[in-house]
Amino acid sequence: MNDHELDSLIRQSHPKMELPASFNREVWERVSVASPVPALGGWREIVDALLLWIAKPVPAVAVVTVMLAAGAGLGGFTVSENSASAQRTAYFASINPLHPAHLATQE
């Protein structure tokens, strides 16, 4: 059997169905009616809008700047001394995994 004969045999075995013009519309109407209502309500749209806004360069830089400023400000409250060297020492102690305070909590 050559390819042409095989193609015609396949076409004969699978008749082409004629669908009504409104078939796609009706299917999508049924899907939309059957779709469950989201449990979070409008929160998903709010979160999506916020994430789309933050994904732009200017808001992203603003958010990072605010976070850095907030972290630096809150970090200053954890050190009893206000000198820069004491704050620097406290920062390095907090990130150093070999600092005695970290080693004591692991034992």
Helices and strands as residue ranges (DSSP letters): H 3-13, H 23-34, H 43-54, H 57-77, H 84-95, H 100-106
